[in-house]
Amino acid sequence: MLRTLQTIPVFVACAALFAMMAMTFCDVVSRSVFNAPIEAATELTRIFMAVVVFCVMPAVSARGEHISVDLADGVFDRFGLARWRDAAIFIVCGVMMIWPLQRVWILAERMRDYGDVTEYLAIPQFYVGWFIAASLAVTICAMIVAGLLKIFRPATQEAGS
């Protein structure tokens, strides 16, 4: 069930990436051949990029698939502390993401209050802000739960990897 729920945002991100790719292709062709670029391409690219990045962020974060540097892994493995290190990193990073969540929410509310819309399509910008805030909230929960699972149910984490 959880794996199925994880695939939905990944498919949404894939669809947004494909739409962005197709739009960019059409924009380049129409700009080069007809000298008529797609006017809203820039704002749509920004929205698609937000969707791509923030849709997959909870899944990537919960699985620990971020880029990492393993300079001290040998030391932690030698002393059997790798699980505790990973748990601490998950929990601390999850807690630290509360601040960006608050800032994004405040900015989204400010955009809503000011009535900010995109230039060509007049899409209310606070929707993107709310989407980013919601994705960050899910990411925070996923990271803290993953950290707690590393502590209390390490076998679950190893089996899921």
C-alpha positions in Angstrom: 0.0 0.0 0.0 2.7 2.5 1.0 4.8 1.6 -2.1 1.7 2.3 -4.3 1.2 5.7 -2.6 4.9 6.5 -3.2 4.5 5.8 -7.0 1.7 8.3 -7.5 3.8 11.5 -6.9 6.6 9.9 -9.0 4.2 9.5 -11.9 3.0 13.1 -11.5 6.6 14.3 -11.5 7.3 12.2 -14.7 4.2 13.6 -16.4 5.4 17.2 -15.5 8.9 16.4 -16.8 7.5 15.1 -20.0 5.2 18.1 -20.4 8.1 20.4 -19.8 10.2 18.5 -22.3 7.4 18.6 -25.0 6.7 22.3 -24.3 10.4 23.2 -24.6 10.6 21.3 -27.9 7.6 23.0 -29.3 8.9 26.4 -28.1 12.2 25.9 -29.8 10.6 24.7 -33.0 8.1 27.5 -33.1 10.7 30.1 -32.2 13.1 28.9 -34.9 10.7 28.0 -37.7 7.9 30.5 -37.2 9.6 33.2 -35.1 6.7 32.8 -32.6 7.8 31.5 -29.2 5.4 30.2 -26.7 4.8 33.2 -24.5 4.1 31.3 -21.3 6.9 28.8 -21.6 9.0 30.4 -18.9 6.3 30.5 -16.3 5.2 26.9 -17.1 8.8 25.7 -16.9 9.0 27.2 -13.4 5.8 25.5 -12.3 6.8 22.2 -13.9 10.2 22.3 -12.2 8.5 22.9 -8.8 6.2 19.9 -9.4 9.1 17.7 -10.5 11.3 18.5 -7.6 8.8 18.7 -4.8 6.7 15.7 -5.9 9.6 13.3 -5.5 11.1 14.9 -2.4 9.2 12.9 0.2 10.0 9.6 -1.5 13.6 10.4 -2.1 14.0 11.7 1.5 12.3 8.8 3.2 14.4 6.3 1.3 17.6 8.2 2.0 18.5 8.5 -1.7 20.0 11.9 -1.5 23.5 12.5 -2.6 25.8 11.8 0.2 29.5 11.7 0.9 30.8 8.6 2.7 34.1 9.9 4.1 33.3 8.6 7.7 31.3 5.5 6.8 34.2 3.2 7.7 34.5 4.6 11.2 30.7 4.4 11.9 30.5 0.8 10.5 33.5 -0.3 12.5 31.9 0.8 15.8 28.4 -0.3 14.8 27.0 3.3 14.9 25.8 3.6 11.3 22.2 3.0 12.2 22.3 5.6 14.9 24.0 8.1 12.6 21.4 7.5 9.9 18.6 7.9 12.4 20.0 11.1 13.8 20.5 12.5 10.3 16.9 11.7 9.3 15.4 13.2 12.4 17.7 16.3 12.6 17.2 17.0 8.8 13.4 16.5 9.2 13.3 18.9 12.1 15.5 21.5 10.3 13.1 21.5 7.3 10.4 23.0 9.5 11.9 26.4 9.1 11.8 26.3 5.2 8.2 25.0 5.5 7.3 28.0 7.6 9.0 30.5 5.3 7.3 29.0 2.2 3.9 29.0 3.8 4.4 32.7 4.8 5.5 33.6 1.3 2.5 31.7 -0.2 0.1 33.5 2.0 1.7 36.8 1.1 1.3 36.0 -2.6 -2.4 35.1 -1.9 -3.0 38.4 0.0 -1.3 40.4 -2.8 -3.2 38.6 -5.5 0.1 37.6 -7.3 -0.6 35.8 -10.6 1.7 34.6 -13.4 2.3 37.0 -16.2 0.8 35.3 -19.2 -1.6 32.7 -17.9 -2.7 34.6 -14.7 -2.3 31.4 -12.6 -2.4 32.4 -8.9 1.1 31.9 -7.6 0.1 30.9 -4.1 -1.1 27.5 -5.4 2.5 26.6 -6.2 3.6 27.9 -2.8 0.9 25.8 -1.1 2.0 22.8 -3.1 5.6 23.3 -2.1 4.6 23.7 1.5 2.5 20.6 1.5 5.3 18.6 -0.1 7.7 19.9 2.5 5.3 18.9 5.3 5.0 15.3 3.9 8.8 15.2 3.5 9.3 16.3 7.2 6.9 13.6 8.3 8.6 11.0 6.1 12.1 11.8 7.3 11.1 11.8 11.0 9.3 8.5 10.6 12.2 7.0 8.7 14.6 8.1 11.5 12.4 6.6 14.2 12.1 3.4 12.2 15.9 3.3 12.0 16.0 3.4 15.8 13.0 1.2 16.8 12.6 -1.2 13.7 15.9 -1.4 11.9 14.9 -4.7 10.2 12.0 -2.9 8.5 14.4 -0.3 7.0 16.8 -3.0 5.8 14.1 -5.1 4.2 12.6 -2.0 2.5 15.9 -1.0 0.9 
